Amino acid sequence: MIDGKTYVAQVLENVKSHHAHEAEFLQAVEEVFASLVPVFDKYPEYMAENLLERLVEPERVMTFRVPWLDDQDRVQVNRGYRVQFSSALGPYKGGLRFHPSVNQSIVKFLGFEQIFKNALTGQAIGGGKGGSDFDPKGKSDKEVMRFAQSFMTELQKHIGPDLDVPAGDIGVGAREIGYLFGQYKRLNSYQAGVLTGKGLSYGGSLARTQATGYGAVYFAKEMLAEQGETLADKTALVSGSGNVAIYAVEKLQELGANVLAVSDSSGYIYDPKGIDLASLKQIKEVERGRVRDYLTNHPGAQFVPADQGSIWSIKADLVFPCATQNELTKEHAQMLVENGVLAVTEGANMPSTLEAINVFQKAKVLFAPAKAANAGGVAVSALEMAQNASRRTWTFESVDAELQTIMQTIYQESSAAAKHFGKEGDLVFGANVAGFLKVAEAMHAQGVV
């Protein structure tokens, strides 16, 4: 019998040879695989079942055409995706992303990460992800509706409340979820549990909007408490200005931190007095504007275009990358370390490159990986599914309390797994191992399927 290191290396080489063109997927796989060698040494039966090679291959990948009419009656065509990666723990669960960058590699990396993130929540949900290269930005409501209806006409063949339950992601907010749900209902009759992130008037959950951002802050709170630190009076940077970023800012401010900067793809806003959350919400949630519009009512703030500087050049205690994958590079990490950053908490999916993570770990910076810190959204999505199934609506306070408990448990299990395998304090390792072991146990019990 080969050892764990040889087995993991062989599977990784096989993945690289078959998916050489899928850079993001390979990055996600390599990051997880790096943690699993001691697991296979301890549980050789998982090697005998070739469990890792089975897990890294999606159970199902769907790619489909999405034709739709723009406001000039011109036919447009986009590509849609759904990757159903693992159902070992339950129905596939994972968001839909509408963004020009979406391709099969992006969707597969997100789906692979989702397996372990969902496992860490302790809920009975498997891993999946989907989306399209459609860009909602600059489109009218009617154009978004027509696209969403065409997209769902195909997607609805592959999803259901007990099979696959999508949610939102980048480019898929309340408007898009509403149109998607309406089309699903039109074709399949009313099934509230088929999508999460819904409006409160048709089966949504209180606190779902806030869940990912709040969850990341709750995780950071636990991580800091272990070191005898708190969020109070700390300075913070939050990249992005969408749903995750806005509610990370909100919770950070509630817990006493001062958020100095937020960003979008055009650049970043720096406000030495602290970001005015009400203004940010008005710009991004109501007006669908850009962060530079913040200057209209806050002339003392500074806007720096994306090609002229990085939000990560600002000195701060806490960093929350909440925008998109690979936004925080090795060079950014080095700047943050030089500026004395205390902790980094990933609110987006895989926002730090592997090289950046290495810089943080080498400098002993507290680092919360996305699959743990970002799990609040899917955790509350599962709570939304539970409410739909029981035909009940929980209070905001009860959902938020559940979220806090889930994030505390994720931290504790990740920390304990790292300590058990001699990697105390390494939450990247701990989250990977804790999530993997839950999925591996289920796969082992269910046989070769």
N, C-alpha and C positions, 0 to 999 in steps of 0.2 A: 504494500500500500504506500503510495506517495505521501509526502507531507503536505501541510496546508499551503506553504509558500509555493511549492511546485504546482499544486492544483490550481491555485488562484492565478498564477502566471500563465498557465496553459489556457485557461478559459479567457483571460484577458487578451492573449495573443489571438485567439480564435475570433473574439469580438472585433478586434482591430482589423483583422484580415477581411471580415465580412461587412464591416460598416466603416471603412476607412474615410468615406466622404461625409460622415455624420459627426462633425467636430463636437458639437454641444453634447450629443448623446455619449460619445466616448469620454468626454470630460466628467460627466456625471457618473458613469460606470467606474472610471479609474479612481475617482474620489471615494466611492463606497468600497470598492475592492481592496483599497489600501488598508482598510480597517479589519478585513475578514480573515486574515491568515491565522491568528490565534484561535478564532472560532472553529475553523475546520480542523485544527490540531486537537482541539478539545472534543469535537463531535465528528469523528471520522465517518460515521454513518451518513452524514450529509454529502460527503465526497463520494461514497459508494453509490448514492442515488443520483449523482451528478446534479445536485440541486441547484448549484449556482448557474450552470449553463441553461437549465430550464427556466430559471427566474429571469435571466437577462434577455430572454426571447419573449416578446409580447404574445399574449394569447391570441390577439387579433389586431390587425391594422386595417382601417378603412380609409381610402382616399376617393374623393368624389368631386364631380363638377358642380359648380354653383352659378347658374346663369340668372341674371336679374336685369331689370330695366331702370336706367337712371332717369332723372327728371327731364331729360331731353328725348326720352323714348329710345335711347340707344341701348343695345344689348351689351351688357358687361358680363365677363366670366371670371370667376375666382375659383380657387381650389379649396376644398374642405377636407378636414382630417378628424378621425377619432381613433385613438389608440387605447384598446382595452388590454392593460398590461398584466394585471394579476387579480384574480378573484378568490385567492386562497382564504382571505379573511371576510369576504362579503361582496356585495354588489360593487361594480366599478364606480369610483367616485373621483372626480377631478374636474377642473374648470375648462372653459372654452376661451381661447385667446383670439381676438381679431386684431391683427397687426400685419403690416407688409412683410415683416421679417419671418413670419410663420412658415415653416417647412417641416418635412418629416423629422429631421434631426431635432428641431426645437420641441416638437410635440412628444417625441420619444424621450428626450431628456426630462421633460416635465413629468411625463407619465411614470418614468422609472423612479424619480425622486418621490412622486406621490405615493408609491407603494410603502415606503418606509415612514414617510410623514403620517400617512393614515394609520399605519400600525402603531405609531407612537401615541396617537390620541387614545388608544384603548377601545376604540369603537369598531363595530363589525362592518368595516368598509375596505374594499380592495382599491387598487390603483388604476387610474385611467386619466386621459387628458385629450383635448381636442382643440379645434380652432380653424382659422382660415387666414389667408393672406389679404383679406379684405381690410381696408382702413376706414373706420367710422369717422375719423377726423375730417372735418370739412364737408361731410355728407349731410343732406337734409334728413329730417325725421322720416319722410316718406321713402327715401332711398335706403335708409337703414332698415326700415320695415320690410321693404320688398326683398332686400338681400336676406334678412333673417328668416323670412317665410320660405324662401327658396332653400336656404341652408337646412332648416328644420324639416322640410319635406323629405329630404334624404336621410338626415340624422335620425328621425323618429323611427325608422325601420330597425334601429340597432340599440335603442335605449328603452327604459321603463323603470318604474319605482322599485322593482326588485331585481333589476338587471344592471342598469347603468344610469347613474343620476348626475348629469353635468351641473356645473355652476358657472359663475363668471370668473373672469381673469382680466388681463390687460385688454382694454377696448370693449369689454362686455360688462356693462353696468346695469342699472335698473331699467333703462330704456330698452336695451337689447334683450335682457331676460324677459321683459314683458312681451315683446314681439315674438320671441322664440316660444314662450309658453302658450301664447294665443294660437299660434299655428299648430303646435302639438295637440292642444285641446280640440281644435277644429278637425283634426284628422283622427283623433283617438278617443274623444270624449274626455271628461274632466278627470285628471289624475294628478292631484296636487304634488305628490311626492316625486315627480319625474324630473324636476329642476329645483335647485336651491338658489337662494339669493333673490327670491321673489318679493314683490311688493306686499306690504302688510294686508292689503285688501283682498289678496287672492292666495293666501297660504304661506306668506313669508314669516320669518321669525324676527322678533325684536332682538337687537344687539348683533344681528348678522352683519350689517354694514360696518360696524365698528370692530368686528371680531379679529381680523388679521392684525390690524394696527395695535389694538389693545393687547392682543395675545403676545405680540413681540415685546411690548413693554413689560407685561407681567413676567415673561421669561427673563428679561434683563434684570428685573427687580430681584428675582430669585438668585440669579447668578451673582449679582453684586452683594446680596445679603450674606452669601457664603464667605465673602471676603470682608465682612463687617462694614460694607458700604451701603449707601442708599442713593436714590435718584435725586433727592432733594438738593437744591443749589448746584447741581451739575449743569454744565453747558452741553448742548447736543446739536448735531447735524442730522437732518433727515433728507435723504435724496428722494426725488419724486415729489408729486403733488396730487396724486390720485387717491383712491380710496384708502389704501394701506398707509400711505404717508400722512394723510390728513388726520386719521384717527390715532396714529402713533404720536403725532404732535399733540393732539388733544389729551391723551392719557399722560404723556410726559409732563405737560403743563399742570394737569391735575395733581400729579405727584411731586411737583415742586421743581422740575427741571426747566431750564431756559433754552428754548430751541432758537438757534441763531440763523438757520438757513434751510431753505427748501429749494427744489429744482424742478425743471421739466426738460424736454429735449432741446429747448432753445437756450437754456442757461440756468443760472441760479440767482436767487435773491438772498442777500445778506442783510439782516436787520439787527444791529447791535443791541437794540432795546428788547429784542425778542419778537418772533413772528406773531402777527395779529391773526389769530385763528379765524375770527369772524370774517375778516377780509379775504383770507385764503379760501374759505368755504364759498363765499359769494362768487369769487372769480372762477373757481374750478367746478363747483357743483351746480351753480345757477347760470352763470354767464358762459360757461365752457370756454373761458379765456386762457391766457398764457400768464406765467408767473411775472413777467415784466409789467403786467397791468397793476401789480401791487404798488408800484411807484406812484400811481395816480393819487392815492390817499396817504402814502407814506414816503414823502420826498426825502426823508432821512435815510431810507434804505438804499441799497446799492444793487443794481442788476449787472451781472457779468455774463456775456454771451458764451455759449458752450465752446466756441473755438478760441476763447481768450482766457479761459481759466477753469479750474475744477473746484467744485464745492468741497472736495477733500483737502484743499490747501488751507482751510480755515482751522484755527486752533480750537479744539473742543475736547471735553472729557469723554463724551459718548457719541458713537456713530451708529446710525441706523440706515443702511442702504435699502431703500424701499422702492426702487424704480424698475430695474430689469436685470437680466443675466449679464455677468461679466462687466458690470459698470465700474467695479473697483479693482484696479490693476495692481501689479507689484509696485509700480512707481507711486501710485496713490497711497498704498499701504506704508511705504517708506516715509512719505510726507507725514502721514498721521502719527507714526511711531516717533518721528523726530519732534513732533509737536506735543508729545506726551499723552496720546490717547489712552484712556483707561479700559474701555470695553467697546467691542463691535458686535452688534446684533443684527443679523440678516432678516429683513422683513420681506424682501423679494425672493424669488426663486433663483438660487445659485448666483447671487450678485457679485461675489468675490471670485476672482480667478484662483486656481490652485497655488500659483506663485504668491499671490497676495496673502492667502491663508498661511502659507509657510512663513512669510515675514511676520505676521501677527503672532504666530505660535512661538517662533524663535525669540521674539521680544517679550514673551510672557504676557501679552495683551489678552484679556478675557475675550473669548470668541464664541458666539452663539450661532451655530450653523442653521441654515434656512429650514432644513427638514424637521428641526425641533422648534425653533423660534417662530417660524412662519405657519405653524400648524393650527393656530387659533381659528382661521377662517374655515377650514374643512371640518374642524371639531364642531363649530356651531352649525355648519351645514348639516352634519349628522344629527344634531339636536333639532334642526328644522324638519328633517325627515321623520324623526320620532314624533314631533308635534303633529305633522300631517297624518301619520299613521293612526294617531290616537284622537284626531279631530279636536285637539286642544291647542290653546295658545298660552305660552308661559309668559310671565312678566319679564321686563327688561332685567330687573334685579336678579331673578332666579337664573336666567340664561347667563348673565355676567358672572354670577357666583360659580356656576358650572364651568365656565371658561377659565376662571382663575384656578379652580381645582385641577382642571385638565393640564394647564400650563405648568403648574407646580409639580404635578406627577411626571410630566415629560422631563422636566429638569431633573427631578430626583432619580428617575430611571436611567437617564443618560449619564448622570454623574456616577451612579452606582455601577453601571456597566463598565465605564472607564476604569473605575477603581478596582473592580473585580479582575480585570485583565491586565492590571499593572500600569494603567495609563491615566492615573488620577489627574483630574483637571482638564483632560482633553475631551471636550464635549463633541468635537467632530467625530472622533473615534466612538465615544459613548453612544451618540445618537444613531450612528450607523449600525452598531452592534445590537443595541436594544431593539431597534426596529426590525433588523434582519432576523433576530432570533424568534420574534413573534411570528413572522411569515414562514420561517423555516420549520417551526414546530407544526404549523397548520399543513404545510405541504407534505411533511413527513407523514402526518397522520392520514392524509387523503390519498396517498399512493401516487404512482406515476401517471398523472393526468395532465 
